């Protein structure tokens, strides 16, 4: 992998922008202390948009009884038997364990 050294002005090749892109924005002035003090969080400035983004990125609803990931060592034959029954073998294994403990 080729390593690139930053040029004295901060431009680094291979970061998703070209030298022309860098030069186009290089004359933007730095924020003043007053401008920094006036900055507000995105959620405060655009609450409706933030809510819409949250809904879009939220994924599936949270379960009231979430599963817990654990590490357990089982006999290879036991795992093979459950896997042989096809997709959903982990759920079937969970159900067998629930029955075994009386749930």
Secondary structure, 3 states (H helix, E strand, C coil): CCCCCCCCCCCCCCCCCCHHHHHHHCCCCCCCHHHHHHCCCHHHHCHHHHHHHHHHHCCCCCCCCCCCCCCCCCCHHHHHHHHHCCCCHHHHHHHHHHHHCCC
